[in-house]
Amino acid sequence: MLTDRFGRSIEYLRLSVTDRCDLRCTYCLPKGFKGFEEPQHWLTF
């Protein structure tokens, strides 16, 4: 079984298609986070 650097088990994969999360966890807003990208830098399909 896989574990992350905090010792938590990895049992599923979460795929994010946006950079606009407001949960404030270490996944979405890691230490040293500089801010969200401006719309002109977003990926498009």
Contact map, one row per residue, 1 for C-alpha under 8 A:
111000001110000000000000000000000000000000000
111100001110000000000000000000000000000000000
111111111100000000000000000000000000000000000
011111111100000000000000000000000000000000000
001111110000000000000000000000000000000000000
001111110000000000000000000000000000000000000
001111111000000000000000000000000000000000000
001111111100000000000000000000000000000000000
111100111110000000000000000000000000000000000
111100011111100000000000000000000000000000000
110000001111100000000000000000000000000000000
000000000111110000000000000000000000000000000
000000000111111000000000000000000000000000000
000000000001111100000000000000000000000000000
000000000000111110000000000000000000000000000
000000000000011111100000000000000000000000000
000000000000001111100000000000000000000000000
000000000000000111111000000000000000000000000
000000000000000111111000000000000001100000000
000000000000000001111100000000000001000000000
000000000000000001111111000100000000000000000
000000000000000000011111000100000000000000000
000000000000000000001111100100000000000000000
000000000000000000001111110110000000000000000
000000000000000000000011111111000000000000000
000000000000000000000001111111100000000000000
000000000000000000000000111111000000000000000
000000000000000000001111111111000000000000000
000000000000000000000001111111101000000000000
000000000000000000000000111111111000000000000
000000000000000000000000010011111000000000000
000000000000000000000000000001111100000000000
000000000000000000000000000011111110000000000
000000000000000000000000000000011111000000000
000000000000000000000000000000001111100000000
000000000000000000110000000000000111110000000
000000000000000000100000000000000011111011000
000000000000000000000000000000000001111111000
000000000000000000000000000000000000111111000
000000000000000000000000000000000000011111000
000000000000000000000000000000000000111111100
000000000000000000000000000000000000111111110
000000000000000000000000000000000000000011111
000000000000000000000000000000000000000001111
000000000000000000000000000000000000000000111
